[in-house]
Amino acid sequence: MTTTGAYPVVALRFAGGALWALDQTLLPWREVELELCCADDVAAAIRRLSIRGAPLIGVAAAYGVALELGRDPDGLARACETLGSTRPTAVNLAHALRRMQAAVSAAAPGDAAARALAEARAIEAEERSASAALAAHGADLLAGSRRILTHCNTGALAAPGRGTALAVVAELEDRGGLELVTAAESRPLLQGARLTVYELRRLGIAHELIVDGAAAGLIASGGFDAVLVGCDRVAANGDVANKVGTYAHALAAGAAGIPFVVAGPTSTIDPSCQSGAEIEIEQRDEAEVSAVPTGPDGRSQELTLAGTRCRNPAFDITPAALVTALVTERGVARPADGESVLALLGPR
């Protein structure tokens, strides 16, 4: 399901009593929607990365709870347990499920399903509004930056609306002066190569693709004005968990003296997590390192000898000291230390 205009990709939509999700495992070669009808369906889609991106996972999980309660009015606990176990690093998932539990618990007898659906729609609307607001704040911060390096995928495939970091990119393009966006391929899942390039092409933004290992040298040579990434969880002290490889970009940006900017809604801030050391890093299947998808048929090409041991952390932690600014819908934390980050939360 695709559209044209400001939001050229629709990653999720609730219609006809089902959640329809663009299967991101098939992109960029095929655009296929999955029909998801219960919490198990949504959980499976999140696990296999048909649905991904921290804010989008939270929205999908909320709808998964609503779907389950439409089938089983007593299914709240099971739905939350099923969905909550899918991916451990992004905090938006747990945040959305807590909201769903509170909303349903406060519902009148017989109104649980309707209340759950209303709350899921509210969560989606809030994330969409956050995307627009943080795009404006980020573009204000990076005004004059013409060459941007980004990592992983942070557009409409990762968050409702325009996304997070790519929403800032799109706003910079709208304002004029953006010259080139460079996407790192973003190992191990190649979400930069597959998904960010797909979105940038649809947006009509000039772009190029590089391997992750090329980024530091290009940063050092003056190839970029700023590095702009998203986030899956921000600890109370400002440490950031994001797609593996982000830390290396931050180190290179610091050495080169260019801004390293993180963009994400306040739903990614976890005040209960004191530092990045407390964030659980998801370890994924070794096959995502030893092979790569080769096309629309879904088959993979082996890259190394069978039986080679692979380590596959999906994320890494960037210390707050390396983050120039954290851009959210509520404004910018600069520097991104504990005081400034927590000040963004305020009353929700």
C-alpha positions in Angstrom: 0.0 0.0 0.0 1.7 3.2 -1.1 0.5 6.8 -1.6 1.9 10.0 -3.0 2.7 13.3 -1.4 4.2 14.1 1.9 4.0 10.6 3.3 4.7 8.4 0.3 4.8 5.1 2.2 2.1 3.7 4.5 3.7 1.1 6.6 0.6 0.3 8.8 -3.1 0.9 8.5 -6.1 -0.4 10.5 -9.1 -1.1 8.2 -11.9 -3.7 8.0 -11.2 -5.0 11.5 -7.6 -5.9 10.7 -4.1 -4.4 10.8 -2.5 -4.2 7.3 1.3 -4.0 7.3 3.6 -3.5 4.4 6.0 -6.5 4.6 9.4 -4.8 4.9 11.2 -8.1 4.4 10.2 -8.0 0.7 11.3 -4.4 0.1 12.6 -2.8 -2.0 11.7 -5.4 -4.6 8.0 -6.0 -3.9 5.3 -4.1 -2.0 3.0 -6.6 -0.3 0.6 -6.0 2.6 0.1 -8.6 5.3 -3.4 -8.9 6.9 -2.9 -9.3 10.7 -5.9 -10.3 12.7 -4.7 -11.1 16.3 -1.9 -10.5 18.7 0.0 -13.7 17.5 -0.1 -12.4 13.9 1.3 -9.0 14.9 4.0 -10.6 17.1 5.1 -12.8 14.3 5.4 -9.9 11.9 7.5 -7.9 14.4 9.8 -10.9 15.1 10.5 -11.5 11.4 10.9 -7.7 10.8 8.0 -7.3 8.5 7.2 -4.6 11.0 10.2 -2.7 12.4 11.3 0.7 13.7 10.9 1.5 17.4 7.9 3.9 17.1 6.1 1.7 14.5 6.6 -1.4 16.7 4.9 0.3 19.5 1.9 1.3 17.4 1.6 -2.2 15.9 1.7 -3.7 19.3 -1.1 -1.4 20.5 -3.2 -2.5 17.6 -2.3 -6.1 18.3 -3.8 -5.8 21.7 -7.0 -4.2 20.3 -7.3 -7.0 17.8 -6.9 -9.7 20.4 -9.6 -8.1 22.7 -11.9 -8.0 19.7 -11.6 -11.8 19.7 -11.3 -12.5 23.4 -12.4 -9.9 25.9 -10.2 -11.6 28.5 -7.1 -11.7 26.3 -5.3 -8.6 27.6 -2.7 -10.3 29.7 -1.9 -12.9 27.1 -1.7 -10.3 24.3 0.7 -8.1 26.2 2.9 -11.1 27.1 3.0 -12.3 23.5 3.8 -8.9 22.0 6.1 -7.8 24.8 8.5 -10.7 24.2 9.1 -9.9 20.5 12.0 -7.5 20.7 13.8 -6.3 23.8 15.8 -3.2 22.9 13.3 -0.6 21.7 11.4 0.9 24.6 8.4 2.1 22.6 7.0 -1.4 22.6 6.8 -1.6 26.4 5.6 1.9 26.7 2.7 1.2 24.3 1.7 -2.0 26.1 1.6 -0.2 29.4 -0.7 2.4 28.0 -3.0 -0.3 26.6 -3.1 -2.1 29.9 -4.0 1.1 31.7 -6.7 2.1 29.2 -8.4 -1.3 29.1 -8.2 -1.6 32.9 -10.1 1.6 33.2 -12.8 0.6 30.6 -16.4 -0.1 31.6 -17.5 -3.7 31.5 -18.1 -4.7 27.9 -16.1 -1.8 26.5 -12.6 -3.2 26.6 -12.3 -3.8 22.8 -13.6 -0.4 21.9 -11.4 1.3 24.4 -8.4 -0.6 23.3 -8.9 0.4 19.7 -9.4 4.0 20.6 -6.2 4.0 22.6 -4.2 2.4 19.8 -5.5 5.0 17.4 -4.5 7.7 19.9 -0.9 6.3 20.1 -0.6 6.3 16.3 -1.9 9.8 16.1 0.5 11.0 18.7 3.5 9.4 17.0 2.4 10.9 13.7 2.2 14.4 15.3 5.6 13.8 17.0 7.1 13.1 13.6 6.0 16.4 12.1 7.2 18.4 15.2 10.6 16.8 15.5 11.2 17.2 11.8 10.8 21.0 12.2 13.0 21.1 15.3 15.7 19.0 13.5 15.6 21.1 10.4 16.0 24.3 12.5 19.0 22.7 14.3 20.7 21.6 11.0 19.8 24.6 8.9 22.7 25.0 6.4 23.8 21.3 6.5 23.9 20.3 2.9 25.5 16.8 3.1 24.0 14.4 5.6 25.1 10.9 6.5 22.4 8.6 8.0 22.3 5.1 9.3 19.7 2.3 9.2 16.1 3.3 8.3 14.3 6.1 10.1 11.6 7.1 7.7 7.9 6.3 7.3 8.8 2.6 7.4 10.0 3.1 11.0 7.5 5.5 12.5 4.1 6.9 11.6 4.2 10.0 9.4 7.5 10.9 7.8 9.5 9.1 10.4 12.3 10.4 12.7 15.7 11.2 11.2 14.5 10.9 7.7 11.6 13.2 8.6 14.3 15.8 9.4 15.9 15.0 6.0 12.6 15.5 4.2 12.0 18.8 6.0 15.5 20.0 5.1 14.7 19.1 1.4 11.4 21.0 1.6 13.2 24.1 2.8 15.8 23.9 0.1 19.6 23.6 0.1 20.0 19.9 0.8 22.6 18.6 -1.6 23.0 14.9 -0.9 22.0 12.2 1.7 24.4 9.3 2.1 22.9 6.1 3.5 25.2 3.6 5.2 24.1 0.1 4.2 23.5 -0.7 7.9 24.6 -4.2 8.6 23.5 -6.8 9.5 20.0 -6.4 8.0 21.0 -3.9 5.3 18.1 -1.7 6.2 19.9 1.3 4.8 20.5 -0.3 1.5 17.1 -1.8 1.2 14.7 0.6 3.0 16.3 4.0 3.3 17.3 4.1 -0.4 13.8 2.9 -1.3 12.3 5.8 0.7 14.7 8.4 -0.5 14.0 7.5 -4.1 10.3 7.8 -3.5 10.8 11.2 -1.9 12.9 12.4 -4.8 15.9 13.3 -2.6 19.4 13.0 -4.0 21.2 10.2 -2.4 24.0 7.6 -2.5 24.8 4.4 -0.7 28.0 3.4 1.1 29.2 0.3 3.0 29.3 0.9 6.7 33.1 0.6 6.8 33.5 3.6 4.4 31.8 6.1 6.7 34.6 7.0 9.1 37.1 7.7 6.4 34.5 9.9 4.5 33.6 11.7 7.6 37.3 12.4 8.3 37.9 13.7 4.8 35.1 16.3 5.2 32.5 14.4 3.2 29.6 15.4 5.5 28.2 18.4 7.4 26.4 16.2 9.9 25.6 12.7 10.9 21.9 12.2 11.6 20.4 8.9 13.1 17.4 7.6 14.9 17.2 5.8 18.2 15.5 2.7 19.7 16.0 3.7 23.3 17.5 6.7 25.1 18.6 6.1 28.7 18.0 8.7 31.5 21.6 9.9 31.2 21.4 10.4 27.4 23.1 7.2 26.2 21.5 6.0 23.0 20.8 2.5 21.7 20.5 2.4 17.9 21.3 0.2 15.0 24.7 -1.5 15.3 27.3 0.7 13.7 26.0 3.9 15.1 28.7 4.1 17.8 31.4 4.1 15.1 29.8 7.0 13.2 29.5 9.0 16.5 33.2 8.4 17.2 34.2 9.5 13.7 31.9 12.6 13.9 33.4 13.6 17.2 36.9 13.3 15.9 36.0 15.3 12.8 34.2 18.0 14.7 30.9 17.7 13.0 27.5 17.3 14.7 26.2 13.9 15.6 22.5 14.3 16.0 19.9 11.7 17.2 16.3 12.2 16.3 13.4 10.3 18.0 10.1 10.9 19.7 10.0 11.2 23.5 8.4 7.7 23.6 12.0 6.4 23.0 13.3 7.9 26.3 13.3 5.4 29.1 13.6 7.3 32.4 13.7 4.0 34.3 17.0 3.0 32.5 19.9 4.9 34.2 22.5 4.3 31.5 23.2 2.4 28.3 24.8 -0.3 30.3 21.3 -1.4 31.4 19.9 -1.7 27.9 19.5 -5.2 26.6 21.0 -5.6 23.2 19.1 -7.9 20.9 21.1 -10.8 19.5 19.8 -12.0 16.2 20.3 -15.0 14.0 23.8 -15.7 12.7 22.3 -16.2 9.2 21.7 -12.4 8.9 25.5 -12.0 8.9 26.6 -15.0 6.9 24.1 -14.4 4.0 22.2 -11.5 2.3 18.9 -11.4 0.5 19.4 -11.4 -3.2 16.1 -10.3 -4.6 12.3 -10.5 -4.7 12.2 -14.3 -4.5 13.2 -14.2 -0.8 16.3 -16.4 -1.3 19.7 -15.5 0.3 23.2 -15.6 -1.0 25.8 -17.2 1.4 28.8 -14.9 2.0 31.1 -17.2 3.9 31.9 -20.8 4.5 29.1 -23.0 6.0 29.5 -23.4 9.8 31.4 -20.1 10.3 30.6 -18.7 13.7 28.9 -15.2 13.5 28.0 -12.7 16.2 25.0 -10.6 15.4 24.1 -7.8 17.8 21.3 -5.7 16.3 22.2 -2.5 18.2 25.1 -0.7 20.0 25.3 2.0 22.6 26.5 5.5 21.9 27.5 7.4 25.1 25.7 10.7 25.6 29.0 12.5 25.5 29.2 11.8 21.8 25.7 13.1 21.0 25.6 16.7 19.9 21.9 16.9 20.3 18.8 14.8 20.8 15.9 16.1 18.7 12.3 15.2 19.8 8.8 16.6 19.2 9.2 18.5 22.4 12.3 20.3 21.5 16.1 19.7 21.5 18.3 18.4 24.3 21.7 20.0 23.7 23.9 18.7 25.1 22.1 15.4 25.5 22.8 14.8 29.1 20.6 13.4 31.8 19.2 16.8 32.9 18.3 18.0 29.4 16.9 14.6 28.2 14.6 14.1 31.2 13.5 17.7 31.0 11.9 16.8 27.6 9.5 14.4 29.2 7.6 16.7 31.5 3.9 15.9 31.8 2.8 13.6 29.0 
